[in-house]
Amino acid sequence: MNCNKKNKSVSLLSEKSLSLWIKLIVYHMCIPGISLSRYINFCTDFAFKKIFGTETNKDLLISFLNAALKLEGCDVIKKASYMQIDSPGVVKADRDVVFDLYCETNKGENIIVELQKARPQNFSERVLYFSSLAFQKSVKRSQEWPWKYKYVTVYTLSVLDFNHFDSDSDKYIFHTGFMDQYGQMFSDSIRYTFIELPKFKKTENDLDTLFDKWLFAIKNLHNLKERPAVLTEDIFHKLFEVAEISLYNPEDRTNYEESLKNLRNHEQLS
């Protein structure tokens, strides 16, 4: 009799423990920001800066830039250094949805790389404003000829998590600059490339170029269980290693969870 009571008590205890574990799991699943993915979400500030904005991962940024900007031959970026640029007029609301990097290539060209989570007011004017700041900073007056100026090309590469251009079009990348009414280039000193992630819908079997592979990887990273077999290049081996959450130290894990929570809070308000 005592044995039966003991077994019954153990059984009840096990059921209570199981119930508590289930509640705990459900509780964590319901908290915005708690990550249940193997890899980080590229559209968080943490992931964007981790993948493209750290010195040890600079080769990831260079590979992505060469692919996105279609740089070949002598135009290929081989080295890059991170820079600071003053951003007057930027408020916290901008920083919550716009994450950016500013770098200089081995040829002295300046590149602004930004991830935009939501369409800001006056989007086009905002892009013009910040690219103009970077161009102005690069201009140097010639010492020999005071009326002459030296300058470098400024690229702005905007990865958009929304559709800015014709929503009926299946085009997901746009290269543009300053042109006249005849379609002739007025100046190529400032160039713009816009990538609309929602329009990129290629599957693993459709990835023909390195650029396609990059877009597939960053768009689907947080939903993947392992690195797709089609991503054979060494750069993607490193990307998935950098993006694996289980390899992070406690500080990075906490920072990512906070960044993910901010992303999900923003999506709920959108």
Buried (B, 14 or more C-beta within 10 A) or exposed (E): EEEEEEEEEEEEEEEEEEEEEEEEEEEEEEEBBEBEBBBBBBBBBBBBBBBBBEEEBBBBBBBBBBBBBEBEEEEBBEEBEBBEEEBEEEEEEBEBBBBBBBBBBEEEBBBBBBBBBBBBEEBEEBBBEBBEBBBEBBEEEEEEEEEEEEBBBBBBBBBBBBBBBEEEEEEBBBEEEEEEEEEEEEEEBBBBBBBBBEBBEBEEEEBEEBBBBBBBBBBBBBEBEEBBEBBEEEBBEBBBEBBBBEEBEEEBBEBBBBBBBBBBEBEEEE
